[in-house]
Amino acid sequence: MPLDYLDFDFSDDAQGQGSFDAMAAVTPGQWPALRAEVQRVLAWAHDSFGPPQGETRGDGDGDGAEWDYDLQGVRELPTSLVLDYDSRVGLVQMREGPPGEARLTLTLTLTGSPGFCDALRAAFDLDA
């Protein structure tokens, strides 16, 4: 099941715990596809390894659980800047331009045991 929006970077620690980090920024029109992809990954993890354990879900240390995740997002409403160089005074002048299209940025971190990491790589064709 290859992924179109989530591009994970992998790191591991001395205890064998692995971490996959992804960030995706999309327009509102792309949001349903990104949301579906995140839901597919998290549903796979829940179905394959059960729910994350412990009271500290999302802290990234796994808390002895087979896997854990942290999911965050932000909506940015950009405003372009119009920049001009005023040669009379030797300064770059700035003023706000028209508002741009919103961007939705999502970050997903999955942490887990070596077995979880190997299964995640296999399920989503992730390179080590």
Secondary structure, DSSP 8 states (H G I E B T S, - for coil): ---SS---EEEE-TTS-EEEEEEEEE-TTTHHHHHHHHHHHHHHHHHHH-S--SS-TTSSSGGG-SEEEEEEEEEE--EEEEEEEETTTTEEEEEEEEE---EEEEEEEEEE-HHHHHHHHHHHT---
